[in-house]
Amino acid sequence: MLGRRVVLSDTPPEHGGRLERAVPDHRGGVPDRLRAAAFTDATGVTITSGSTPPGSFFDYGTLHLVTTATLARLRSAYPAGDFDPRRFRPNLVIDTP
């Protein structure tokens, strides 16, 4: 979809990474200095990017995922709770054992 390889990882890149973020149309969504340096990607979305220090790991995107194993563990820890995944509004629900 993005015209290039994209990965989701729980391991920080050894030599630092590159982060990209969509720039919202409204003012205040990102600092003006980032807006001025933004570019348009192959999908037509305006993007700003930056780098991360080696060995660091930052959640820079708007991805929220929940696993079915986590939901099951929450249910077992607190049976009276409401752990319907829709309650958490994730982008992805990953079916895990």
Phi and psi in radians as a Rosetta constraint file:
Dihedral C 1 N 2 CA 2 C 2 CIRCULARHARMONIC -1.615 0.35
Dihedral N 2 CA 2 C 2 N 3 CIRCULARHARMONIC -0.111 0.35
Dihedral C 2 N 3 CA 3 C 3 CIRCULARHARMONIC 1.358 0.35
Dihedral N 3 CA 3 C 3 N 4 CIRCULARHARMONIC 0.263 0.35
Dihedral C 3 N 4 CA 4 C 4 CIRCULARHARMONIC -2.790 0.35
Dihedral N 4 CA 4 C 4 N 5 CIRCULARHARMONIC 2.883 0.35
Dihedral C 4 N 5 CA 5 C 5 CIRCULARHARMONIC -1.252 0.35
Dihedral N 5 CA 5 C 5 N 6 CIRCULARHARMONIC 2.333 0.35
Dihedral C 5 N 6 CA 6 C 6 CIRCULARHARMONIC -2.301 0.35
Dihedral N 6 CA 6 C 6 N 7 CIRCULARHARMONIC 2.427 0.35
Dihedral C 6 N 7 CA 7 C 7 CIRCULARHARMONIC -2.245 0.35
Dihedral N 7 CA 7 C 7 N 8 CIRCULARHARMONIC 2.678 0.35
Dihedral C 7 N 8 CA 8 C 8 CIRCULARHARMONIC -1.988 0.35
Dihedral N 8 CA 8 C 8 N 9 CIRCULARHARMONIC 2.165 0.35
Dihedral C 8 N 9 CA 9 C 9 CIRCULARHARMONIC -2.432 0.35
Dihedral N 9 CA 9 C 9 N 10 CIRCULARHARMONIC 2.628 0.35
Dihedral C 9 N 10 CA 10 C 10 CIRCULARHARMONIC -1.832 0.35
Dihedral N 10 CA 10 C 10 N 11 CIRCULARHARMONIC 0.191 0.35
Dihedral C 10 N 11 CA 11 C 11 CIRCULARHARMONIC -2.022 0.35
Dihedral N 11 CA 11 C 11 N 12 CIRCULARHARMONIC 2.191 0.35
Dihedral C 11 N 12 CA 12 C 12 CIRCULARHARMONIC -1.108 0.35
Dihedral N 12 CA 12 C 12 N 13 CIRCULARHARMONIC 2.492 0.35
Dihedral C 12 N 13 CA 13 C 13 CIRCULARHARMONIC -1.166 0.35
Dihedral N 13 CA 13 C 13 N 14 CIRCULARHARMONIC 2.363 0.35
Dihedral C 13 N 14 CA 14 C 14 CIRCULARHARMONIC -1.063 0.35
Dihedral N 14 CA 14 C 14 N 15 CIRCULARHARMONIC -0.666 0.35
Dihedral C 14 N 15 CA 15 C 15 CIRCULARHARMONIC -1.857 0.35
Dihedral N 15 CA 15 C 15 N 16 CIRCULARHARMONIC 0.370 0.35
Dihedral C 15 N 16 CA 16 C 16 CIRCULARHARMONIC 1.561 0.35
Dihedral N 16 CA 16 C 16 N 17 CIRCULARHARMONIC 2.792 0.35
Dihedral C 16 N 17 CA 17 C 17 CIRCULARHARMONIC -2.227 0.35
Dihedral N 17 CA 17 C 17 N 18 CIRCULARHARMONIC 3.086 0.35
Dihedral C 17 N 18 CA 18 C 18 CIRCULARHARMONIC -2.076 0.35
Dihedral N 18 CA 18 C 18 N 19 CIRCULARHARMONIC 2.257 0.35
Dihedral C 18 N 19 CA 19 C 19 CIRCULARHARMONIC -1.981 0.35
Dihedral N 19 CA 19 C 19 N 20 CIRCULARHARMONIC 2.449 0.35
Dihedral C 19 N 20 CA 20 C 20 CIRCULARHARMONIC -2.248 0.35
Dihedral N 20 CA 20 C 20 N 21 CIRCULARHARMONIC 2.565 0.35
Dihedral C 20 N 21 CA 21 C 21 CIRCULARHARMONIC -2.518 0.35
Dihedral N 21 CA 21 C 21 N 22 CIRCULARHARMONIC 2.366 0.35
Dihedral C 21 N 22 CA 22 C 22 CIRCULARHARMONIC -1.164 0.35
Dihedral N 22 CA 22 C 22 N 23 CIRCULARHARMONIC 2.442 0.35
Dihedral C 22 N 23 CA 23 C 23 CIRCULARHARMONIC -1.668 0.35
Dihedral N 23 CA 23 C 23 N 24 CIRCULARHARMONIC 2.050 0.35
Dihedral C 23 N 24 CA 24 C 24 CIRCULARHARMONIC -1.184 0.35
Dihedral N 24 CA 24 C 24 N 25 CIRCULARHARMONIC 2.673 0.35
Dihedral C 24 N 25 CA 25 C 25 CIRCULARHARMONIC -1.160 0.35
Dihedral N 25 CA 25 C 25 N 26 CIRCULARHARMONIC -0.568 0.35
Dihedral C 25 N 26 CA 26 C 26 CIRCULARHARMONIC -1.334 0.35
Dihedral N 26 CA 26 C 26 N 27 CIRCULARHARMONIC 2.590 0.35
Dihedral C 26 N 27 CA 27 C 27 CIRCULARHARMONIC -1.178 0.35
Dihedral N 27 CA 27 C 27 N 28 CIRCULARHARMONIC 2.546 0.35
Dihedral C 27 N 28 CA 28 C 28 CIRCULARHARMONIC 1.613 0.35
Dihedral N 28 CA 28 C 28 N 29 CIRCULARHARMONIC -0.187 0.35
Dihedral C 28 N 29 CA 29 C 29 CIRCULARHARMONIC -1.194 0.35
Dihedral N 29 CA 29 C 29 N 30 CIRCULARHARMONIC -0.594 0.35
Dihedral C 29 N 30 CA 30 C 30 CIRCULARHARMONIC -2.502 0.35
Dihedral N 30 CA 30 C 30 N 31 CIRCULARHARMONIC 2.745 0.35
Dihedral C 30 N 31 CA 31 C 31 CIRCULARHARMONIC -1.052 0.35
Dihedral N 31 CA 31 C 31 N 32 CIRCULARHARMONIC 2.597 0.35
Dihedral C 31 N 32 CA 32 C 32 CIRCULARHARMONIC -1.000 0.35
Dihedral N 32 CA 32 C 32 N 33 CIRCULARHARMONIC -0.622 0.35
Dihedral C 32 N 33 CA 33 C 33 CIRCULARHARMONIC -1.119 0.35
Dihedral N 33 CA 33 C 33 N 34 CIRCULARHARMONIC -0.569 0.35
Dihedral C 33 N 34 CA 34 C 34 CIRCULARHARMONIC -1.310 0.35
Dihedral N 34 CA 34 C 34 N 35 CIRCULARHARMONIC -0.680 0.35
Dihedral C 34 N 35 CA 35 C 35 CIRCULARHARMONIC -1.062 0.35
Dihedral N 35 CA 35 C 35 N 36 CIRCULARHARMONIC -0.687 0.35
Dihedral C 35 N 36 CA 36 C 36 CIRCULARHARMONIC -1.162 0.35
Dihedral N 36 CA 36 C 36 N 37 CIRCULARHARMONIC -0.508 0.35
Dihedral C 36 N 37 CA 37 C 37 CIRCULARHARMONIC -1.663 0.35
Dihedral N 37 CA 37 C 37 N 38 CIRCULARHARMONIC 0.059 0.35
Dihedral C 37 N 38 CA 38 C 38 CIRCULARHARMONIC -1.239 0.35
Dihedral N 38 CA 38 C 38 N 39 CIRCULARHARMONIC 2.780 0.35
Dihedral C 38 N 39 CA 39 C 39 CIRCULARHARMONIC -2.337 0.35
Dihedral N 39 CA 39 C 39 N 40 CIRCULARHARMONIC 2.896 0.35
Dihedral C 39 N 40 CA 40 C 40 CIRCULARHARMONIC -1.769 0.35
Dihedral N 40 CA 40 C 40 N 41 CIRCULARHARMONIC 2.225 0.35
Dihedral C 40 N 41 CA 41 C 41 CIRCULARHARMONIC -1.511 0.35
Dihedral N 41 CA 41 C 41 N 42 CIRCULARHARMONIC -3.070 0.35
Dihedral C 41 N 42 CA 42 C 42 CIRCULARHARMONIC -1.123 0.35
Dihedral N 42 CA 42 C 42 N 43 CIRCULARHARMONIC -0.363 0.35
Dihedral C 42 N 43 CA 43 C 43 CIRCULARHARMONIC -1.532 0.35
Dihedral N 43 CA 43 C 43 N 44 CIRCULARHARMONIC -0.100 0.35
Dihedral C 43 N 44 CA 44 C 44 CIRCULARHARMONIC 1.601 0.35
Dihedral N 44 CA 44 C 44 N 45 CIRCULARHARMONIC 0.089 0.35
Dihedral C 44 N 45 CA 45 C 45 CIRCULARHARMONIC -1.557 0.35
Dihedral N 45 CA 45 C 45 N 46 CIRCULARHARMONIC 2.414 0.35
Dihedral C 45 N 46 CA 46 C 46 CIRCULARHARMONIC -1.382 0.35
Dihedral N 46 CA 46 C 46 N 47 CIRCULARHARMONIC 2.248 0.35
Dihedral C 46 N 47 CA 47 C 47 CIRCULARHARMONIC -2.197 0.35
Dihedral N 47 CA 47 C 47 N 48 CIRCULARHARMONIC 2.483 0.35
Dihedral C 47 N 48 CA 48 C 48 CIRCULARHARMONIC -2.018 0.35
Dihedral N 48 CA 48 C 48 N 49 CIRCULARHARMONIC 2.624 0.35
Dihedral C 48 N 49 CA 49 C 49 CIRCULARHARMONIC -2.416 0.35
Dihedral N 49 CA 49 C 49 N 50 CIRCULARHARMONIC 2.831 0.35
Dihedral C 49 N 50 CA 50 C 50 CIRCULARHARMONIC -2.789 0.35
Dihedral N 50 CA 50 C 50 N 51 CIRCULARHARMONIC 3.058 0.35
Dihedral C 50 N 51 CA 51 C 51 CIRCULARHARMONIC -1.989 0.35
Dihedral N 51 CA 51 C 51 N 52 CIRCULARHARMONIC 2.820 0.35
Dihedral C 51 N 52 CA 52 C 52 CIRCULARHARMONIC -1.987 0.35
Dihedral N 52 CA 52 C 52 N 53 CIRCULARHARMONIC 2.627 0.35
Dihedral C 52 N 53 CA 53 C 53 CIRCULARHARMONIC -1.137 0.35
Dihedral N 53 CA 53 C 53 N 54 CIRCULARHARMONIC 2.605 0.35
Dihedral C 53 N 54 CA 54 C 54 CIRCULARHARMONIC -0.941 0.35
Dihedral N 54 CA 54 C 54 N 55 CIRCULARHARMONIC 2.402 0.35
Dihedral C 54 N 55 CA 55 C 55 CIRCULARHARMONIC 1.346 0.35
Dihedral N 55 CA 55 C 55 N 56 CIRCULARHARMONIC 0.023 0.35
Dihedral C 55 N 56 CA 56 C 56 CIRCULARHARMONIC -1.753 0.35
Dihedral N 56 CA 56 C 56 N 57 CIRCULARHARMONIC 2.851 0.35
Dihedral C 56 N 57 CA 57 C 57 CIRCULARHARMONIC -2.523 0.35
Dihedral N 57 CA 57 C 57 N 58 CIRCULARHARMONIC 2.146 0.35
Dihedral C 57 N 58 CA 58 C 58 CIRCULARHARMONIC -2.246 0.35
Dihedral N 58 CA 58 C 58 N 59 CIRCULARHARMONIC 2.481 0.35
Dihedral C 58 N 59 CA 59 C 59 CIRCULARHARMONIC -1.587 0.35
Dihedral N 59 CA 59 C 59 N 60 CIRCULARHARMONIC 1.764 0.35
Dihedral C 59 N 60 CA 60 C 60 CIRCULARHARMONIC -1.833 0.35
Dihedral N 60 CA 60 C 60 N 61 CIRCULARHARMONIC -0.244 0.35
Dihedral C 60 N 61 CA 61 C 61 CIRCULARHARMONIC -1.748 0.35
Dihedral N 61 CA 61 C 61 N 62 CIRCULARHARMONIC 3.091 0.35
Dihedral C 61 N 62 CA 62 C 62 CIRCULARHARMONIC -1.840 0.35
Dihedral N 62 CA 62 C 62 N 63 CIRCULARHARMONIC 1.041 0.35
Dihedral C 62 N 63 CA 63 C 63 CIRCULARHARMONIC -1.994 0.35
Dihedral N 63 CA 63 C 63 N 64 CIRCULARHARMONIC 2.207 0.35
Dihedral C 63 N 64 CA 64 C 64 CIRCULARHARMONIC -2.232 0.35
Dihedral N 64 CA 64 C 64 N 65 CIRCULARHARMONIC 2.037 0.35
Dihedral C 64 N 65 CA 65 C 65 CIRCULARHARMONIC -2.130 0.35
Dihedral N 65 CA 65 C 65 N 66 CIRCULARHARMONIC 2.672 0.35
Dihedral C 65 N 66 CA 66 C 66 CIRCULARHARMONIC -2.335 0.35
Dihedral N 66 CA 66 C 66 N 67 CIRCULARHARMONIC 2.454 0.35
Dihedral C 66 N 67 CA 67 C 67 CIRCULARHARMONIC -1.799 0.35
Dihedral N 67 CA 67 C 67 N 68 CIRCULARHARMONIC 2.653 0.35
Dihedral C 67 N 68 CA 68 C 68 CIRCULARHARMONIC -1.140 0.35
Dihedral N 68 CA 68 C 68 N 69 CIRCULARHARMONIC -0.530 0.35
Dihedral C 68 N 69 CA 69 C 69 CIRCULARHARMONIC -1.126 0.35
Dihedral N 69 CA 69 C 69 N 70 CIRCULARHARMONIC -0.704 0.35
Dihedral C 69 N 70 CA 70 C 70 CIRCULARHARMONIC -1.119 0.35
Dihedral N 70 CA 70 C 70 N 71 CIRCULARHARMONIC -0.782 0.35
Dihedral C 70 N 71 CA 71 C 71 CIRCULARHARMONIC -1.073 0.35
Dihedral N 71 CA 71 C 71 N 72 CIRCULARHARMONIC -0.705 0.35
Dihedral C 71 N 72 CA 72 C 72 CIRCULARHARMONIC -1.114 0.35
Dihedral N 72 CA 72 C 72 N 73 CIRCULARHARMONIC -0.719 0.35
Dihedral C 72 N 73 CA 73 C 73 CIRCULARHARMONIC -1.140 0.35
Dihedral N 73 CA 73 C 73 N 74 CIRCULARHARMONIC -0.711 0.35
Dihedral C 73 N 74 CA 74 C 74 CIRCULARHARMONIC -1.082 0.35
Dihedral N 74 CA 74 C 74 N 75 CIRCULARHARMONIC -0.749 0.35
Dihedral C 74 N 75 CA 75 C 75 CIRCULARHARMONIC -1.080 0.35
Dihedral N 75 CA 75 C 75 N 76 CIRCULARHARMONIC -0.692 0.35
Dihedral C 75 N 76 CA 76 C 76 CIRCULARHARMONIC -1.243 0.35
Dihedral N 76 CA 76 C 76 N 77 CIRCULARHARMONIC -0.579 0.35
Dihedral C 76 N 77 CA 77 C 77 CIRCULARHARMONIC -1.309 0.35
Dihedral N 77 CA 77 C 77 N 78 CIRCULARHARMONIC -0.545 0.35
Dihedral C 77 N 78 CA 78 C 78 CIRCULARHARMONIC -2.513 0.35
Dihedral N 78 CA 78 C 78 N 79 CIRCULARHARMONIC 1.396 0.35
Dihedral C 78 N 79 CA 79 C 79 CIRCULARHARMONIC -1.013 0.35
Dihedral N 79 CA 79 C 79 N 80 CIRCULARHARMONIC -0.444 0.35
Dihedral C 79 N 80 CA 80 C 80 CIRCULARHARMONIC -1.405 0.35
Dihedral N 80 CA 80 C 80 N 81 CIRCULARHARMONIC -0.125 0.35
Dihedral C 80 N 81 CA 81 C 81 CIRCULARHARMONIC -1.362 0.35
Dihedral N 81 CA 81 C 81 N 82 CIRCULARHARMONIC 2.868 0.35
Dihedral C 81 N 82 CA 82 C 82 CIRCULARHARMONIC -1.821 0.35
Dihedral N 82 CA 82 C 82 N 83 CIRCULARHARMONIC 1.831 0.35
Dihedral C 82 N 83 CA 83 C 83 CIRCULARHARMONIC -2.046 0.35
Dihedral N 83 CA 83 C 83 N 84 CIRCULARHARMONIC 0.595 0.35
Dihedral C 83 N 84 CA 84 C 84 CIRCULARHARMONIC -1.124 0.35
Dihedral N 84 CA 84 C 84 N 85 CIRCULARHARMONIC 2.251 0.35
Dihedral C 84 N 85 CA 85 C 85 CIRCULARHARMONIC -1.015 0.35
Dihedral N 85 CA 85 C 85 N 86 CIRCULARHARMONIC -0.485 0.35
Dihedral C 85 N 86 CA 86 C 86 CIRCULARHARMONIC -1.094 0.35
Dihedral N 86 CA 86 C 86 N 87 CIRCULARHARMONIC -0.449 0.35
Dihedral C 86 N 87 CA 87 C 87 CIRCULARHARMONIC -1.087 0.35
Dihedral N 87 CA 87 C 87 N 88 CIRCULARHARMONIC -0.557 0.35
Dihedral C 87 N 88 CA 88 C 88 CIRCULARHARMONIC -1.547 0.35
Dihedral N 88 CA 88 C 88 N 89 CIRCULARHARMONIC -0.189 0.35
Dihedral C 88 N 89 CA 89 C 89 CIRCULARHARMONIC 0.933 0.35
Dihedral N 89 CA 89 C 89 N 90 CIRCULARHARMONIC 0.859 0.35
Dihedral C 89 N 90 CA 90 C 90 CIRCULARHARMONIC -1.339 0.35
Dihedral N 90 CA 90 C 90 N 91 CIRCULARHARMONIC 2.759 0.35
Dihedral C 90 N 91 CA 91 C 91 CIRCULARHARMONIC -1.315 0.35
Dihedral N 91 CA 91 C 91 N 92 CIRCULARHARMONIC -0.602 0.35
Dihedral C 91 N 92 CA 92 C 92 CIRCULARHARMONIC -2.367 0.35
Dihedral N 92 CA 92 C 92 N 93 CIRCULARHARMONIC 2.436 0.35
Dihedral C 92 N 93 CA 93 C 93 CIRCULARHARMONIC -2.012 0.35
Dihedral N 93 CA 93 C 93 N 94 CIRCULARHARMONIC 2.050 0.35
Dihedral C 93 N 94 CA 94 C 94 CIRCULARHARMONIC -1.774 0.35
Dihedral N 94 CA 94 C 94 N 95 CIRCULARHARMONIC 2.155 0.35
Dihedral C 94 N 95 CA 95 C 95 CIRCULARHARMONIC -1.383 0.35
Dihedral N 95 CA 95 C 95 N 96 CIRCULARHARMONIC 1.896 0.35
Dihedral C 95 N 96 CA 96 C 96 CIRCULARHARMONIC -2.183 0.35
Dihedral N 96 CA 96 C 96 N 97 CIRCULARHARMONIC 2.691 0.35
